[in-house]
């Protein structure tokens, strides 16, 4: 049974900075033989941010709230389903928390060696 995020949990996630989490994404995927380029491809697919935009978000130490407010969320993002960190993504009713979990899940799939076209939910 997956947990439901509490308002406090949602608040904590909103205030976290992308810069604080990004190094964990990098080490997670690199440990499994994936590249920063692949990580950025996944982030760009979800958010529309290219390399320089991603770097800008890190340099400015933006919160996840700001990060996702500036993002153009991919129309296929709702196809990202499953459990991440104990939460079932499709049952998270807070938009921001769900978007952060989308990103966590994509990074997780990348680290698990899933094929890029599967991760990026491309049709056919």
N, C-alpha and C positions, 0 to 999 in steps of 0.2 A: 504493500500500500504506500503510494507516494505521499509525501508531506505536502501541505498547502503553505505557501509562503505567508508569513505574518506581515502586517503593516510595518513593523519594526525592521523585518528582514528586507522588505522592499525599499525602505528609507536608507538602510545601510548600503545596499547595492547602488542606489541612485547617487550616493555621495562618494563612492569609491572612485578613484581615478583610473582611467584607462592606462596611464603610465605605470601604475603600481602593479597591474595585472599582466601587461604586455610581456615583460621578461619571463614570466612563468609560461606563457604561451610559447615563446621562443624556445626555452629550454625543454619543454614538453615535446615539441615536434622534432627538435634537433636530436634529442636522445634516441628518437625512433628513426633517425635517418632521413627525416623530411627537411625541407629547406625554408629559410625565411621568405624566399620568393613564393613558395607554395602557401605559406601562412598568409602573406600579403594578398595573394590571389583569392583566398578564402574570405579574408576581411573585406576586400574590395567587392566581391560578389554580394556579400550581405549588406554592405553599407554604402557602396559607391565611392569610397575613399581610395585614391591612388596612393603610391608610396609617399609622396611629399605631404599629402594630407594626413596620412597616418603619422608621419614624423611630427607634423605640426601639432597634432592632438597630444602626442607624447610631450613635446617641448612645452606646450601650454598647460600641461597637467590638468586637462579637462576632466570633469566628473563623467561618469557613465551617462548621467542625465543629459549633459551637454553633448556628449559624443553621439548619442542616439537621436537627439533633437536635430542635429546637423546632418544625420545620415539619410540617405534615400534607401529605405529597406527594400530589398529585392522582393518582387511580387511572388516568387516561389518560396519565400522564407517559411510560410505556414506548412510547407511539406517537411520541415525539420521537426521530427517527432521523437518520442522516446523519453527515457529517464536520464537526467544528468544531475549529479550532486543530490540525489534523493528526491528530485522534483520531476513530475511528469510534465514536459514542456507544454503539451497541448491543453493542460488543465490550469496553467498559470494565467490568472485573469488580469494581472497587472502588466500593461504593455511593456514598460521598460524592463521589468524583471524577466519577462519572456524573451525580449530581444537580447539581453545579456546572456541568457541561457542558450539561445540560438548560437551565439558566438562560441560559448563554451563547448557546445555539442559539435560544432564544425571543427574546432581545434582538436577535440577528442577523436573524432573520426579520422582526421588527418594523421594524428599520432598513432592510431590503430592500423594505419596502412590501407585505409579505404581508397579506392580509385577516385581521382579528382572529379571525373564526370558524375560519379555517384554523390560525392560530397556536395557538388554544386547543383544538384537536383536538376540537371539538364534533361530535357524531354528526349525520349527515345534513346 
